[in-house]
Amino acid sequence: MSKLTAAFLTHYPDLIRYLRRRTHCSELAQDCAHDTWLRLLEKGKQVTADNHRAYVFRVAANIAADWYRRQTREQAAFDGYALSVAHHHAPDTYEEVLAKETLQRLEQALMAQSQRSVRIFMMHRCEEMSYAQIAQKLSVSESTVEKHMMRILLVAHQVFNSAA
């Protein structure tokens, strides 16, 4: 086990609390922690940090900031769209085409995932079930639910980053 992985696992409860304070949302904190885990797995062997705990928390803070910026952009786009609808203006053609293309790429990427992963994602996001509730309903461990969610979130993250 790498030192970064050990630091992540050792400080996971602290990391969740830290991210919850930054994001003001338990689910988003878990999503950011999972993205942190994926980023550490991706870059872990290339990193030579002196303080592994600090590095893990810095990566998590950057991911939370990215989520916040993305949410701010999406909210601004939504507000702009709502304003244009309120004034009976058609949305910008470029934005409409970009949004449709992004949704098509997201749909294709999700359809390429396992049915169980998509189902778990829908249960969590649409039915607002917790990981524990999903695990109980599907008779699997919470760890399994987390792994499926990480897969879907990584796919969605890649689709939206390629659109930006």
Chimera marker file (.cmm) of the C-alpha trace (Angstrom):
<marker_set name="trace">
<marker id="1" x="0.000" y="0.000" z="0.000" r="1" g="1" b="0" radius="0.5"/>
<marker id="2" x="1.405" y="3.406" z="-0.940" r="1" g="1" b="0" radius="0.5"/>
<marker id="3" x="1.939" y="6.122" z="1.646" r="1" g="1" b="0" radius="0.5"/>
<marker id="4" x="-0.722" y="8.293" z="-0.005" r="1" g="1" b="0" radius="0.5"/>
<marker id="5" x="-3.237" y="5.456" z="0.120" r="1" g="1" b="0" radius="0.5"/>
<marker id="6" x="-2.392" y="4.854" z="3.766" r="1" g="1" b="0" radius="0.5"/>
<marker id="7" x="-2.766" y="8.576" z="4.525" r="1" g="1" b="0" radius="0.5"/>
<marker id="8" x="-6.113" y="8.696" z="2.719" r="1" g="1" b="0" radius="0.5"/>
<marker id="9" x="-7.483" y="5.666" z="4.563" r="1" g="1" b="0" radius="0.5"/>
<marker id="10" x="-6.122" y="6.757" z="7.938" r="1" g="1" b="0" radius="0.5"/>
<marker id="11" x="-7.540" y="10.269" z="7.677" r="1" g="1" b="0" radius="0.5"/>
<marker id="12" x="-10.755" y="9.445" z="5.776" r="1" g="1" b="0" radius="0.5"/>
<marker id="13" x="-13.142" y="10.454" z="8.614" r="1" g="1" b="0" radius="0.5"/>
<marker id="14" x="-11.265" y="13.757" z="9.064" r="1" g="1" b="0" radius="0.5"/>
<marker id="15" x="-11.285" y="14.284" z="5.319" r="1" g="1" b="0" radius="0.5"/>
<marker id="16" x="-15.057" y="13.779" z="5.132" r="1" g="1" b="0" radius="0.5"/>
<marker id="17" x="-15.590" y="16.264" z="7.982" r="1" g="1" b="0" radius="0.5"/>
<marker id="18" x="-13.261" y="18.751" z="6.288" r="1" g="1" b="0" radius="0.5"/>
<marker id="19" x="-15.037" y="18.408" z="2.946" r="1" g="1" b="0" radius="0.5"/>
<marker id="20" x="-18.467" y="18.597" z="4.594" r="1" g="1" b="0" radius="0.5"/>
<marker id="21" x="-17.468" y="21.935" z="6.141" r="1" g="1" b="0" radius="0.5"/>
<marker id="22" x="-16.217" y="23.211" z="2.776" r="1" g="1" b="0" radius="0.5"/>
<marker id="23" x="-19.159" y="22.004" z="0.682" r="1" g="1" b="0" radius="0.5"/>
<marker id="24" x="-21.978" y="22.211" z="3.259" r="1" g="1" b="0" radius="0.5"/>
<marker id="25" x="-23.278" y="18.896" z="1.885" r="1" g="1" b="0" radius="0.5"/>
<marker id="26" x="-22.616" y="15.353" z="3.096" r="1" g="1" b="0" radius="0.5"/>
<marker id="27" x="-23.213" y="13.742" z="-0.299" r="1" g="1" b="0" radius="0.5"/>
<marker id="28" x="-20.964" y="16.210" z="-2.100" r="1" g="1" b="0" radius="0.5"/>
<marker id="29" x="-18.306" y="15.666" z="0.564" r="1" g="1" b="0" radius="0.5"/>
<marker id="30" x="-18.438" y="11.917" z="-0.144" r="1" g="1" b="0" radius="0.5"/>
<marker id="31" x="-18.295" y="12.558" z="-3.896" r="1" g="1" b="0" radius="0.5"/>
<marker id="32" x="-15.261" y="14.822" z="-3.455" r="1" g="1" b="0" radius="0.5"/>
<marker id="33" x="-13.576" y="12.227" z="-1.236" r="1" g="1" b="0" radius="0.5"/>
<marker id="34" x="-14.145" y="9.575" z="-3.882" r="1" g="1" b="0" radius="0.5"/>
<marker id="35" x="-12.759" y="11.872" z="-6.563" r="1" g="1" b="0" radius="0.5"/>
<marker id="36" x="-9.769" y="12.480" z="-4.290" r="1" g="1" b="0" radius="0.5"/>
<marker id="37" x="-9.242" y="8.732" z="-4.013" r="1" g="1" b="0" radius="0.5"/>
<marker id="38" x="-9.339" y="8.388" z="-7.794" r="1" g="1" b="0" radius="0.5"/>
<marker id="39" x="-6.936" y="11.295" z="-8.276" r="1" g="1" b="0" radius="0.5"/>
<marker id="40" x="-4.533" y="9.796" z="-5.738" r="1" g="1" b="0" radius="0.5"/>
<marker id="41" x="-4.673" y="6.432" z="-7.496" r="1" g="1" b="0" radius="0.5"/>
<marker id="42" x="-4.042" y="8.161" z="-10.806" r="1" g="1" b="0" radius="0.5"/>
<marker id="43" x="-1.151" y="10.362" z="-9.668" r="1" g="1" b="0" radius="0.5"/>
<marker id="44" x="0.015" y="8.505" z="-6.574" r="1" g="1" b="0" radius="0.5"/>
<marker id="45" x="3.156" y="6.909" z="-7.955" r="1" g="1" b="0" radius="0.5"/>
<marker id="46" x="4.332" y="10.231" z="-9.414" r="1" g="1" b="0" radius="0.5"/>
<marker id="47" x="3.986" y="12.160" z="-6.144" r="1" g="1" b="0" radius="0.5"/>
<marker id="48" x="6.881" y="12.622" z="-3.769" r="1" g="1" b="0" radius="0.5"/>
<marker id="49" x="5.231" y="14.584" z="-0.953" r="1" g="1" b="0" radius="0.5"/>
<marker id="50" x="6.870" y="15.072" z="2.430" r="1" g="1" b="0" radius="0.5"/>
<marker id="51" x="3.564" y="15.361" z="4.284" r="1" g="1" b="0" radius="0.5"/>
<marker id="52" x="1.153" y="12.821" z="2.799" r="1" g="1" b="0" radius="0.5"/>
<marker id="53" x="-1.796" y="13.935" z="4.938" r="1" g="1" b="0" radius="0.5"/>
<marker id="54" x="-1.387" y="17.542" z="3.803" r="1" g="1" b="0" radius="0.5"/>
<marker id="55" x="-1.120" y="16.406" z="0.188" r="1" g="1" b="0" radius="0.5"/>
<marker id="56" x="-4.343" y="14.362" z="0.445" r="1" g="1" b="0" radius="0.5"/>
<marker id="57" x="-6.200" y="17.306" z="1.992" r="1" g="1" b="0" radius="0.5"/>
<marker id="58" x="-4.835" y="19.709" z="-0.657" r="1" g="1" b="0" radius="0.5"/>
<marker id="59" x="-6.034" y="17.403" z="-3.447" r="1" g="1" b="0" radius="0.5"/>
<marker id="60" x="-9.449" y="17.171" z="-1.751" r="1" g="1" b="0" radius="0.5"/>
<marker id="61" x="-9.639" y="20.956" z="-1.354" r="1" g="1" b="0" radius="0.5"/>
<marker id="62" x="-8.826" y="21.435" z="-5.039" r="1" g="1" b="0" radius="0.5"/>
<marker id="63" x="-11.497" y="18.940" z="-6.051" r="1" g="1" b="0" radius="0.5"/>
<marker id="64" x="-14.065" y="20.649" z="-3.810" r="1" g="1" b="0" radius="0.5"/>
<marker id="65" x="-13.122" y="23.995" z="-5.367" r="1" g="1" b="0" radius="0.5"/>
<marker id="66" x="-13.546" y="22.496" z="-8.849" r="1" g="1" b="0" radius="0.5"/>
<marker id="67" x="-17.003" y="21.194" z="-7.897" r="1" g="1" b="0" radius="0.5"/>
<marker id="68" x="-17.934" y="24.615" z="-6.518" r="1" g="1" b="0" radius="0.5"/>
<marker id="69" x="-16.747" y="26.423" z="-9.672" r="1" g="1" b="0" radius="0.5"/>
<marker id="70" x="-18.613" y="23.960" z="-11.860" r="1" g="1" b="0" radius="0.5"/>
<marker id="71" x="-21.767" y="24.378" z="-9.768" r="1" g="1" b="0" radius="0.5"/>
<marker id="72" x="-21.423" y="28.159" z="-10.001" r="1" g="1" b="0" radius="0.5"/>
<marker id="73" x="-21.066" y="27.961" z="-13.798" r="1" g="1" b="0" radius="0.5"/>
<marker id="74" x="-24.021" y="25.593" z="-14.071" r="1" g="1" b="0" radius="0.5"/>
<marker id="75" x="-26.149" y="27.800" z="-11.817" r="1" g="1" b="0" radius="0.5"/>
<marker id="76" x="-25.206" y="30.875" z="-13.837" r="1" g="1" b="0" radius="0.5"/>
<marker id="77" x="-26.093" y="29.049" z="-17.053" r="1" g="1" b="0" radius="0.5"/>
<marker id="78" x="-29.370" y="27.884" z="-15.533" r="1" g="1" b="0" radius="0.5"/>
<marker id="79" x="-30.170" y="31.401" z="-14.296" r="1" g="1" b="0" radius="0.5"/>
<marker id="80" x="-29.384" y="32.803" z="-17.738" r="1" g="1" b="0" radius="0.5"/>
<marker id="81" x="-31.587" y="30.214" z="-19.377" r="1" g="1" b="0" radius="0.5"/>
<marker id="82" x="-34.411" y="30.837" z="-16.907" r="1" g="1" b="0" radius="0.5"/>
<marker id="83" x="-34.119" y="34.571" z="-17.534" r="1" g="1" b="0" radius="0.5"/>
<marker id="84" x="-34.232" y="34.068" z="-21.304" r="1" g="1" b="0" radius="0.5"/>
<marker id="85" x="-37.309" y="31.851" z="-20.957" r="1" g="1" b="0" radius="0.5"/>
<marker id="86" x="-38.936" y="34.444" z="-18.706" r="1" g="1" b="0" radius="0.5"/>
<marker id="87" x="-38.352" y="37.073" z="-21.360" r="1" g="1" b="0" radius="0.5"/>
<marker id="88" x="-39.393" y="34.668" z="-24.134" r="1" g="1" b="0" radius="0.5"/>
<marker id="89" x="-35.961" y="34.727" z="-25.719" r="1" g="1" b="0" radius="0.5"/>
<marker id="90" x="-34.603" y="31.582" z="-27.279" r="1" g="1" b="0" radius="0.5"/>
<marker id="91" x="-31.373" y="30.293" z="-25.734" r="1" g="1" b="0" radius="0.5"/>
<marker id="92" x="-28.215" y="30.894" z="-27.656" r="1" g="1" b="0" radius="0.5"/>
<marker id="93" x="-27.923" y="28.305" z="-30.435" r="1" g="1" b="0" radius="0.5"/>
<marker id="94" x="-24.331" y="27.471" z="-29.569" r="1" g="1" b="0" radius="0.5"/>
<marker id="95" x="-25.228" y="26.840" z="-25.914" r="1" g="1" b="0" radius="0.5"/>
<marker id="96" x="-28.174" y="24.703" z="-26.937" r="1" g="1" b="0" radius="0.5"/>
<marker id="97" x="-26.066" y="22.579" z="-29.275" r="1" g="1" b="0" radius="0.5"/>
<marker id="98" x="-23.287" y="22.282" z="-26.697" r="1" g="1" b="0" radius="0.5"/>
<marker id="99" x="-25.749" y="21.203" z="-24.003" r="1" g="1" b="0" radius="0.5"/>
<marker id="100" x="-27.345" y="18.605" z="-26.303" r="1" g="1" b="0" radius="0.5"/>
<marker id="101" x="-23.955" y="17.220" z="-27.311" r="1" g="1" b="0" radius="0.5"/>
<marker id="102" x="-22.846" y="17.025" z="-23.679" r="1" g="1" b="0" radius="0.5"/>
<marker id="103" x="-26.041" y="15.212" z="-22.709" r="1" g="1" b="0" radius="0.5"/>
<marker id="104" x="-25.593" y="12.783" z="-25.610" r="1" g="1" b="0" radius="0.5"/>
<marker id="105" x="-21.998" y="12.076" z="-24.563" r="1" g="1" b="0" radius="0.5"/>
<marker id="106" x="-23.117" y="11.608" z="-20.971" r="1" g="1" b="0" radius="0.5"/>
<marker id="107" x="-25.904" y="9.236" z="-22.022" r="1" g="1" b="0" radius="0.5"/>
<marker id="108" x="-23.494" y="7.206" z="-24.171" r="1" g="1" b="0" radius="0.5"/>
<marker id="109" x="-20.931" y="7.072" z="-21.370" r="1" g="1" b="0" radius="0.5"/>
<marker id="110" x="-23.557" y="5.979" z="-18.839" r="1" g="1" b="0" radius="0.5"/>
<marker id="111" x="-24.980" y="3.343" z="-21.175" r="1" g="1" b="0" radius="0.5"/>
<marker id="112" x="-21.481" y="1.871" z="-21.472" r="1" g="1" b="0" radius="0.5"/>
<marker id="113" x="-21.448" y="1.301" z="-17.695" r="1" g="1" b="0" radius="0.5"/>
<marker id="114" x="-22.896" y="-1.718" z="-15.953" r="1" g="1" b="0" radius="0.5"/>
<marker id="115" x="-26.625" y="-1.699" z="-15.264" r="1" g="1" b="0" radius="0.5"/>
<marker id="116" x="-25.923" y="-2.078" z="-11.561" r="1" g="1" b="0" radius="0.5"/>
<marker id="117" x="-23.700" y="1.022" z="-11.523" r="1" g="1" b="0" radius="0.5"/>
<marker id="118" x="-26.339" y="3.084" z="-13.308" r="1" g="1" b="0" radius="0.5"/>
<marker id="119" x="-29.073" y="1.740" z="-11.028" r="1" g="1" b="0" radius="0.5"/>
<marker id="120" x="-27.070" y="2.595" z="-7.914" r="1" g="1" b="0" radius="0.5"/>
<marker id="121" x="-26.409" y="6.084" z="-9.267" r="1" g="1" b="0" radius="0.5"/>
<marker id="122" x="-30.117" y="6.628" z="-9.976" r="1" g="1" b="0" radius="0.5"/>
<marker id="123" x="-31.104" y="5.328" z="-6.543" r="1" g="1" b="0" radius="0.5"/>
<marker id="124" x="-28.668" y="7.727" z="-4.897" r="1" g="1" b="0" radius="0.5"/>
<marker id="125" x="-29.318" y="10.819" z="-7.026" r="1" g="1" b="0" radius="0.5"/>
<marker id="126" x="-32.965" y="10.491" z="-8.059" r="1" g="1" b="0" radius="0.5"/>
<marker id="127" x="-34.458" y="8.576" z="-5.163" r="1" g="1" b="0" radius="0.5"/>
<marker id="128" x="-32.117" y="10.315" z="-2.687" r="1" g="1" b="0" radius="0.5"/>
<marker id="129" x="-31.189" y="7.051" z="-0.985" r="1" g="1" b="0" radius="0.5"/>
<marker id="130" x="-28.076" y="6.896" z="1.163" r="1" g="1" b="0" radius="0.5"/>
<marker id="131" x="-25.291" y="4.444" z="0.408" r="1" g="1" b="0" radius="0.5"/>
<marker id="132" x="-26.386" y="2.383" z="3.422" r="1" g="1" b="0" radius="0.5"/>
<marker id="133" x="-29.993" y="2.234" z="2.182" r="1" g="1" b="0" radius="0.5"/>
<marker id="134" x="-28.874" y="1.201" z="-1.303" r="1" g="1" b="0" radius="0.5"/>
<marker id="135" x="-26.550" y="-1.458" z="0.101" r="1" g="1" b="0" radius="0.5"/>
<marker id="136" x="-29.359" y="-2.876" z="2.214" r="1" g="1" b="0" radius="0.5"/>
<marker id="137" x="-31.870" y="-2.835" z="-0.649" r="1" g="1" b="0" radius="0.5"/>
<marker id="138" x="-29.477" y="-4.539" z="-3.088" r="1" g="1" b="0" radius="0.5"/>
<marker id="139" x="-27.963" y="-6.853" z="-0.460" r="1" g="1" b="0" radius="0.5"/>
<marker id="140" x="-24.424" y="-5.630" z="-1.095" r="1" g="1" b="0" radius="0.5"/>
<marker id="141" x="-21.843" y="-3.867" z="1.040" r="1" g="1" b="0" radius="0.5"/>
<marker id="142" x="-21.573" y="-0.085" z="1.266" r="1" g="1" b="0" radius="0.5"/>
<marker id="143" x="-18.106" y="-0.466" z="-0.199" r="1" g="1" b="0" radius="0.5"/>
<marker id="144" x="-19.652" y="-2.005" z="-3.324" r="1" g="1" b="0" radius="0.5"/>
<marker id="145" x="-22.090" y="0.893" z="-3.574" r="1" g="1" b="0" radius="0.5"/>
<marker id="146" x="-19.213" y="3.363" z="-3.210" r="1" g="1" b="0" radius="0.5"/>
<marker id="147" x="-17.218" y="1.622" z="-5.962" r="1" g="1" b="0" radius="0.5"/>
<marker id="148" x="-20.161" y="1.760" z="-8.371" r="1" g="1" b="0" radius="0.5"/>
<marker id="149" x="-20.754" y="5.427" z="-7.529" r="1" g="1" b="0" radius="0.5"/>
<marker id="150" x="-17.074" y="6.209" z="-8.067" r="1" g="1" b="0" radius="0.5"/>
<marker id="151" x="-17.233" y="4.641" z="-11.525" r="1" g="1" b="0" radius="0.5"/>
<marker id="152" x="-20.274" y="6.685" z="-12.550" r="1" g="1" b="0" radius="0.5"/>
<marker id="153" x="-18.970" y="9.915" z="-11.036" r="1" g="1" b="0" radius="0.5"/>
<marker id="154" x="-15.634" y="9.472" z="-12.779" r="1" g="1" b="0" radius="0.5"/>
<marker id="155" x="-17.402" y="8.956" z="-16.118" r="1" g="1" b="0" radius="0.5"/>
<marker id="156" x="-19.598" y="12.021" z="-15.563" r="1" g="1" b="0" radius="0.5"/>
<marker id="157" x="-16.590" y="14.036" z="-14.446" r="1" g="1" b="0" radius="0.5"/>
<marker id="158" x="-14.707" y="13.112" z="-17.624" r="1" g="1" b="0" radius="0.5"/>
<marker id="159" x="-17.684" y="13.972" z="-19.846" r="1" g="1" b="0" radius="0.5"/>
<marker id="160" x="-18.235" y="17.388" z="-18.252" r="1" g="1" b="0" radius="0.5"/>
<marker id="161" x="-14.520" y="18.215" z="-18.208" r="1" g="1" b="0" radius="0.5"/>
<marker id="162" x="-14.238" y="17.416" z="-21.893" r="1" g="1" b="0" radius="0.5"/>
<marker id="163" x="-17.185" y="19.777" z="-22.555" r="1" g="1" b="0" radius="0.5"/>
<marker id="164" x="-15.679" y="22.711" z="-20.654" r="1" g="1" b="0" radius="0.5"/>
<link id1="1" id2="2" r="1" g="1" b="0" radius="0.2"/>
<link id1="2" id2="3" r="1" g="1" b="0" radius="0.2"/>
<link id1="3" id2="4" r="1" g="1" b="0" radius="0.2"/>
<link id1="4" id2="5" r="1" g="1" b="0" radius="0.2"/>
<link id1="5" id2="6" r="1" g="1" b="0" radius="0.2"/>
<link id1="6" id2="7" r="1" g="1" b="0" radius="0.2"/>
<link id1="7" id2="8" r="1" g="1" b="0" radius="0.2"/>
<link id1="8" id2="9" r="1" g="1" b="0" radius="0.2"/>
<link id1="9" id2="10" r="1" g="1" b="0" radius="0.2"/>
<link id1="10" id2="11" r="1" g="1" b="0" radius="0.2"/>
<link id1="11" id2="12" r="1" g="1" b="0" radius="0.2"/>
<link id1="12" id2="13" r="1" g="1" b="0" radius="0.2"/>
<link id1="13" id2="14" r="1" g="1" b="0" radius="0.2"/>
<link id1="14" id2="15" r="1" g="1" b="0" radius="0.2"/>
<link id1="15" id2="16" r="1" g="1" b="0" radius="0.2"/>
<link id1="16" id2="17" r="1" g="1" b="0" radius="0.2"/>
<link id1="17" id2="18" r="1" g="1" b="0" radius="0.2"/>
<link id1="18" id2="19" r="1" g="1" b="0" radius="0.2"/>
<link id1="19" id2="20" r="1" g="1" b="0" radius="0.2"/>
<link id1="20" id2="21" r="1" g="1" b="0" radius="0.2"/>
<link id1="21" id2="22" r="1" g="1" b="0" radius="0.2"/>
<link id1="22" id2="23" r="1" g="1" b="0" radius="0.2"/>
<link id1="23" id2="24" r="1" g="1" b="0" radius="0.2"/>
<link id1="24" id2="25" r="1" g="1" b="0" radius="0.2"/>
<link id1="25" id2="26" r="1" g="1" b="0" radius="0.2"/>
<link id1="26" id2="27" r="1" g="1" b="0" radius="0.2"/>
<link id1="27" id2="28" r="1" g="1" b="0" radius="0.2"/>
<link id1="28" id2="29" r="1" g="1" b="0" radius="0.2"/>
<link id1="29" id2="30" r="1" g="1" b="0" radius="0.2"/>
<link id1="30" id2="31" r="1" g="1" b="0" radius="0.2"/>
<link id1="31" id2="32" r="1" g="1" b="0" radius="0.2"/>
<link id1="32" id2="33" r="1" g="1" b="0" radius="0.2"/>
<link id1="33" id2="34" r="1" g="1" b="0" radius="0.2"/>
<link id1="34" id2="35" r="1" g="1" b="0" radius="0.2"/>
<link id1="35" id2="36" r="1" g="1" b="0" radius="0.2"/>
<link id1="36" id2="37" r="1" g="1" b="0" radius="0.2"/>
<link id1="37" id2="38" r="1" g="1" b="0" radius="0.2"/>
<link id1="38" id2="39" r="1" g="1" b="0" radius="0.2"/>
<link id1="39" id2="40" r="1" g="1" b="0" radius="0.2"/>
<link id1="40" id2="41" r="1" g="1" b="0" radius="0.2"/>
<link id1="41" id2="42" r="1" g="1" b="0" radius="0.2"/>
<link id1="42" id2="43" r="1" g="1" b="0" radius="0.2"/>
<link id1="43" id2="44" r="1" g="1" b="0" radius="0.2"/>
<link id1="44" id2="45" r="1" g="1" b="0" radius="0.2"/>
<link id1="45" id2="46" r="1" g="1" b="0" radius="0.2"/>
<link id1="46" id2="47" r="1" g="1" b="0" radius="0.2"/>
<link id1="47" id2="48" r="1" g="1" b="0" radius="0.2"/>
<link id1="48" id2="49" r="1" g="1" b="0" radius="0.2"/>
<link id1="49" id2="50" r="1" g="1" b="0" radius="0.2"/>
<link id1="50" id2="51" r="1" g="1" b="0" radius="0.2"/>
<link id1="51" id2="52" r="1" g="1" b="0" radius="0.2"/>
<link id1="52" id2="53" r="1" g="1" b="0" radius="0.2"/>
<link id1="53" id2="54" r="1" g="1" b="0" radius="0.2"/>
<link id1="54" id2="55" r="1" g="1" b="0" radius="0.2"/>
<link id1="55" id2="56" r="1" g="1" b="0" radius="0.2"/>
<link id1="56" id2="57" r="1" g="1" b="0" radius="0.2"/>
<link id1="57" id2="58" r="1" g="1" b="0" radius="0.2"/>
<link id1="58" id2="59" r="1" g="1" b="0" radius="0.2"/>
<link id1="59" id2="60" r="1" g="1" b="0" radius="0.2"/>
<link id1="60" id2="61" r="1" g="1" b="0" radius="0.2"/>
<link id1="61" id2="62" r="1" g="1" b="0" radius="0.2"/>
<link id1="62" id2="63" r="1" g="1" b="0" radius="0.2"/>
<link id1="63" id2="64" r="1" g="1" b="0" radius="0.2"/>
<link id1="64" id2="65" r="1" g="1" b="0" radius="0.2"/>
<link id1="65" id2="66" r="1" g="1" b="0" radius="0.2"/>
<link id1="66" id2="67" r="1" g="1" b="0" radius="0.2"/>
<link id1="67" id2="68" r="1" g="1" b="0" radius="0.2"/>
<link id1="68" id2="69" r="1" g="1" b="0" radius="0.2"/>
<link id1="69" id2="70" r="1" g="1" b="0" radius="0.2"/>
<link id1="70" id2="71" r="1" g="1" b="0" radius="0.2"/>
<link id1="71" id2="72" r="1" g="1" b="0" radius="0.2"/>
<link id1="72" id2="73" r="1" g="1" b="0" radius="0.2"/>
<link id1="73" id2="74" r="1" g="1" b="0" radius="0.2"/>
<link id1="74" id2="75" r="1" g="1" b="0" radius="0.2"/>
<link id1="75" id2="76" r="1" g="1" b="0" radius="0.2"/>
<link id1="76" id2="77" r="1" g="1" b="0" radius="0.2"/>
<link id1="77" id2="78" r="1" g="1" b="0" radius="0.2"/>
<link id1="78" id2="79" r="1" g="1" b="0" radius="0.2"/>
<link id1="79" id2="80" r="1" g="1" b="0" radius="0.2"/>
<link id1="80" id2="81" r="1" g="1" b="0" radius="0.2"/>
<link id1="81" id2="82" r="1" g="1" b="0" radius="0.2"/>
<link id1="82" id2="83" r="1" g="1" b="0" radius="0.2"/>
<link id1="83" id2="84" r="1" g="1" b="0" radius="0.2"/>
<link id1="84" id2="85" r="1" g="1" b="0" radius="0.2"/>
<link id1="85" id2="86" r="1" g="1" b="0" radius="0.2"/>
<link id1="86" id2="87" r="1" g="1" b="0" radius="0.2"/>
<link id1="87" id2="88" r="1" g="1" b="0" radius="0.2"/>
<link id1="88" id2="89" r="1" g="1" b="0" radius="0.2"/>
<link id1="89" id2="90" r="1" g="1" b="0" radius="0.2"/>
<link id1="90" id2="91" r="1" g="1" b="0" radius="0.2"/>
<link id1="91" id2="92" r="1" g="1" b="0" radius="0.2"/>
<link id1="92" id2="93" r="1" g="1" b="0" radius="0.2"/>
<link id1="93" id2="94" r="1" g="1" b="0" radius="0.2"/>
<link id1="94" id2="95" r="1" g="1" b="0" radius="0.2"/>
<link id1="95" id2="96" r="1" g="1" b="0" radius="0.2"/>
<link id1="96" id2="97" r="1" g="1" b="0" radius="0.2"/>
<link id1="97" id2="98" r="1" g="1" b="0" radius="0.2"/>
<link id1="98" id2="99" r="1" g="1" b="0" radius="0.2"/>
<link id1="99" id2="100" r="1" g="1" b="0" radius="0.2"/>
<link id1="100" id2="101" r="1" g="1" b="0" radius="0.2"/>
<link id1="101" id2="102" r="1" g="1" b="0" radius="0.2"/>
<link id1="102" id2="103" r="1" g="1" b="0" radius="0.2"/>
<link id1="103" id2="104" r="1" g="1" b="0" radius="0.2"/>
<link id1="104" id2="105" r="1" g="1" b="0" radius="0.2"/>
<link id1="105" id2="106" r="1" g="1" b="0" radius="0.2"/>
<link id1="106" id2="107" r="1" g="1" b="0" radius="0.2"/>
<link id1="107" id2="108" r="1" g="1" b="0" radius="0.2"/>
<link id1="108" id2="109" r="1" g="1" b="0" radius="0.2"/>
<link id1="109" id2="110" r="1" g="1" b="0" radius="0.2"/>
<link id1="110" id2="111" r="1" g="1" b="0" radius="0.2"/>
<link id1="111" id2="112" r="1" g="1" b="0" radius="0.2"/>
<link id1="112" id2="113" r="1" g="1" b="0" radius="0.2"/>
<link id1="113" id2="114" r="1" g="1" b="0" radius="0.2"/>
<link id1="114" id2="115" r="1" g="1" b="0" radius="0.2"/>
<link id1="115" id2="116" r="1" g="1" b="0" radius="0.2"/>
<link id1="116" id2="117" r="1" g="1" b="0" radius="0.2"/>
<link id1="117" id2="118" r="1" g="1" b="0" radius="0.2"/>
<link id1="118" id2="119" r="1" g="1" b="0" radius="0.2"/>
<link id1="119" id2="120" r="1" g="1" b="0" radius="0.2"/>
<link id1="120" id2="121" r="1" g="1" b="0" radius="0.2"/>
<link id1="121" id2="122" r="1" g="1" b="0" radius="0.2"/>
<link id1="122" id2="123" r="1" g="1" b="0" radius="0.2"/>
<link id1="123" id2="124" r="1" g="1" b="0" radius="0.2"/>
<link id1="124" id2="125" r="1" g="1" b="0" radius="0.2"/>
<link id1="125" id2="126" r="1" g="1" b="0" radius="0.2"/>
<link id1="126" id2="127" r="1" g="1" b="0" radius="0.2"/>
<link id1="127" id2="128" r="1" g="1" b="0" radius="0.2"/>
<link id1="128" id2="129" r="1" g="1" b="0" radius="0.2"/>
<link id1="129" id2="130" r="1" g="1" b="0" radius="0.2"/>
<link id1="130" id2="131" r="1" g="1" b="0" radius="0.2"/>
<link id1="131" id2="132" r="1" g="1" b="0" radius="0.2"/>
<link id1="132" id2="133" r="1" g="1" b="0" radius="0.2"/>
<link id1="133" id2="134" r="1" g="1" b="0" radius="0.2"/>
<link id1="134" id2="135" r="1" g="1" b="0" radius="0.2"/>
<link id1="135" id2="136" r="1" g="1" b="0" radius="0.2"/>
<link id1="136" id2="137" r="1" g="1" b="0" radius="0.2"/>
<link id1="137" id2="138" r="1" g="1" b="0" radius="0.2"/>
<link id1="138" id2="139" r="1" g="1" b="0" radius="0.2"/>
<link id1="139" id2="140" r="1" g="1" b="0" radius="0.2"/>
<link id1="140" id2="141" r="1" g="1" b="0" radius="0.2"/>
<link id1="141" id2="142" r="1" g="1" b="0" radius="0.2"/>
<link id1="142" id2="143" r="1" g="1" b="0" radius="0.2"/>
<link id1="143" id2="144" r="1" g="1" b="0" radius="0.2"/>
<link id1="144" id2="145" r="1" g="1" b="0" radius="0.2"/>
<link id1="145" id2="146" r="1" g="1" b="0" radius="0.2"/>
<link id1="146" id2="147" r="1" g="1" b="0" radius="0.2"/>
<link id1="147" id2="148" r="1" g="1" b="0" radius="0.2"/>
<link id1="148" id2="149" r="1" g="1" b="0" radius="0.2"/>
<link id1="149" id2="150" r="1" g="1" b="0" radius="0.2"/>
<link id1="150" id2="151" r="1" g="1" b="0" radius="0.2"/>
<link id1="151" id2="152" r="1" g="1" b="0" radius="0.2"/>
<link id1="152" id2="153" r="1" g="1" b="0" radius="0.2"/>
<link id1="153" id2="154" r="1" g="1" b="0" radius="0.2"/>
<link id1="154" id2="155" r="1" g="1" b="0" radius="0.2"/>
<link id1="155" id2="156" r="1" g="1" b="0" radius="0.2"/>
<link id1="156" id2="157" r="1" g="1" b="0" radius="0.2"/>
<link id1="157" id2="158" r="1" g="1" b="0" radius="0.2"/>
<link id1="158" id2="159" r="1" g="1" b="0" radius="0.2"/>
<link id1="159" id2="160" r="1" g="1" b="0" radius="0.2"/>
<link id1="160" id2="161" r="1" g="1" b="0" radius="0.2"/>
<link id1="161" id2="162" r="1" g="1" b="0" radius="0.2"/>
<link id1="162" id2="163" r="1" g="1" b="0" radius="0.2"/>
<link id1="163" id2="164" r="1" g="1" b="0" radius="0.2"/>
</marker_set>
